[in-house]
């Protein structure tokens, strides 16, 4: 600093005049101030800003300047303390004292020294506005040069001014409680019970739910029934753990948030239908096709299908999508039941089954009964004779199964003998009942004509049915007639 234009005689009595200059203002948090050390004069005003009720900090350097005719004694202590009667900071403030030592060469060749920095801290008002505060230090300890004639040798010290702008709202923010913790199953609507309270009746509060995935399979998504409603539901496409955040804003204060955890467990897939493309099939390659319809609340899950075809073979389709046809070849005729298990990627599963009939290769009714189903004239038998009813049945590999159940049934459908071809009377004994017997390579049943009808001039429709229990699976027929 300069000598401020004064001339100091060498024999003049030592004296000093102190000034207070402000620089290197330390500002806490977001506050800032322009720092400036002026060559001619002291910067003793600072402009600061703060939030409502925020902490304000500053620092001031106290500089002692050689002036006047009375001076401090070199190498003696000097202390500066705040003057509370002339300091207008808000109650509760703190201002540090500054203690230093006068330089040993304190004279007209050393015209100033920095005694030290004082720190200032106080709490900003809770009401927005502009405020101005004064901070005043007094020198509480000093030692004057002995030849000055007594009296103060250190005086002055202009007040340090803090201009403070306080911004923000005195409006009380809302309180938010996200509730929870929440649990449930994937795909299900989980009820959320949040609470938002605003003490200011005139506020319009907006709310919003958001979610974050903590741990879940790739591709998992969630959806709120209404993200802006405090009480709503959320559903997610897969199991996992999630963080739900409820945010409220009253238009005056920063967002207020609260979070809650959501834990979802896996839900098993559910099979709604398992079916073959047709209830019957013929011998041949890929002669059946199986489809499985299923749903899974966790739509992000992947699935596989494990099929036990019931013929000693099995297969797995992974991945499997609902309704996709799965081909298979049954090498033998008859009834086959396939059992299927649908499993999701979390191990949940459901099972079901379906049955298909693979037809045997069965001929029409053989001679001596004409095949009227293909245009031949009816065979005419003498009433009272035996009618040999024969069919041949082959498995898919051409073999002749001997353990099948074939039944002969009939219906009298004409009251007179139809036009046809006369057949020789059989001398074989009639069979009882109506179940055919195997006589390699055919099945045969000798039908007693009188057991069919007492009308010696009539027409009869014969049926041969291959049975599966009580159910007719395959059938063939022919028209015959009786004559006297």
QUIJOPE-V620494 format. One record per helix or strand of 2 or more residues. SS is the DSSP state (2 for helix, 1 for strand). FROM is the first residue (numbers start at 1). TO is the last residue. If there is no record, write none. Layout:
{{SS & FROM & TO} {SS & FROM & TO}}
//
This chain:
{{1 & 16 & 21} {1 & 45 & 51} {1 & 55 & 65} {1 & 77 & 82} {1 & 94 & 95} {1 & 98 & 101} {1 & 112 & 123} {1 & 129 & 135} {1 & 137 & 141} {2 & 146 & 148} {1 & 154 & 156} {1 & 160 & 167} {1 & 175 & 177} {1 & 182 & 185} {1 & 190 & 193} {1 & 195 & 197} {1 & 206 & 216} {1 & 222 & 224} {1 & 231 & 236} {1 & 240 & 249} {1 & 256 & 265} {1 & 270 & 276} {1 & 280 & 281} {1 & 288 & 295} {1 & 303 & 308} {1 & 314 & 318} {1 & 326 & 328} {1 & 334 & 344} {1 & 349 & 358} {1 & 361 & 362} {2 & 372 & 374} {1 & 378 & 382} {1 & 386 & 394} {1 & 405 & 414} {1 & 420 & 422} {1 & 437 & 439} {1 & 442 & 448} {2 & 449 & 452} {1 & 458 & 468} {1 & 471 & 483}}
//
